[in-house]
Amino acid sequence: MPTVTFRNTEIECAEGDILRTVLTSADLSPHNGVTGSLNCGGHGTCGTCAVEVSGETNDMTDAEKRRLSLPPHSQDSGLRLSCQARVEGDIEITKHDGFFGQKITQE
């Protein structure tokens, strides 16, 4: 079973599970602030569940590519929509600042 690591919490899930569902089932949110309530519910249209993913996931869906091509996102940011990403192995998640989680800071 793959392990998802997010905010110092490890969550085991089945291979193929949708990342957003894995997080919300563990009472964790891929959203910042009010976007926890104001979001598209996992349809890939709002972009508020964008996270940085390190590890094995599916290729981007068409819905994800469309949304990440619109501001404030950028397809080359390296972010994924947690509602579209499927867990295919162990992964680590980082949620960045900003309404959409798009404010990536370089260390």
N, C-alpha and C positions, 0 to 999 in steps of 0.2 A: 504494500500500500504506500502510495506517495505521501510525503509530508510537506505541508505548506507552512512556512515560517513567516509570521507577520507580527510586528511590534512585540518581539520576544516571546511569542506564543507559537507553539508547534501544534498543528492540526493534521491528523491523519484523515485521508479521504480515499475514495475509489478513483482509479485511473479513469479519466474522461469526465470527471465532475467539473462543472462550471465554477470558476474561481470565486465569483461573487457569491454564489450559493454556499460554497465552502466557508467563506468568511462570515456571512450573515448567520449561518447555522451555528457558528461558534460565538455569536454575539459580538462580532467584530464588524467594523464598517469600512468599506473601500471608499467612503465619501468623507468630505470635510464639511463641518458645520451643518448649515441648513440643507445641504444637498443630500443628507441622509433621509430627508423627507421629500425634498424637491428633486426627484429624478425620474427617469423613464421606466423604472421597474425592471430593468434588464433587457431592454429591446435594442440597445446599441445606438440610440439616437441622441442622448443628451451629452454624453462624454464626461459626466461627473465622477465616474468610477475608474478613471484612468489611474493606473499604477505602473511602477517600474517592476518588471519581472525578471528574475534571474533563475534560469532553469528550463525544464522541458515543458512546453505548451504546444498547442496546435498552431497552424499557420493562421494569420489574420483572416477573419471572415470579411466578406464584401461590405457588410454593415459597418464593421470596425474600420476598414480602410476609408470608407466614405466619411465617417465622423471625425476620424483623426486627420483628415485632409482639410478640415475647416478650423478657422481660428476659434479659440486661442491655441488649438493643438497644431501639431505638425507630424506628418507620418515619419519623419526622420528623427523624432524625439526619443524613440526607443520605448515609449509608453505603450501599454496595452489597455484595452477596456476589460475590466475584470468580468463583466457580464458576457463577454464573447470569448474569453480565454478559457481553454480546457486544460486541466492539470494532467500532464502525461508523465510526470516524474517529480522528484523532489524540486521544490521551488522556494525562492525567497522573494518577498514582496516589500516594496518601499512605497509609501504614499507621500507625495510631495505636497508642498504648500500651494495655496491658491484655490479659488472656487472650484476649478476643474482638476486640481492636483497637478497642474501643468508647470509650476514654478520650480524647475530643476536647478539646484545649486551645485556648482562644481566644487569639489573639495581639493 
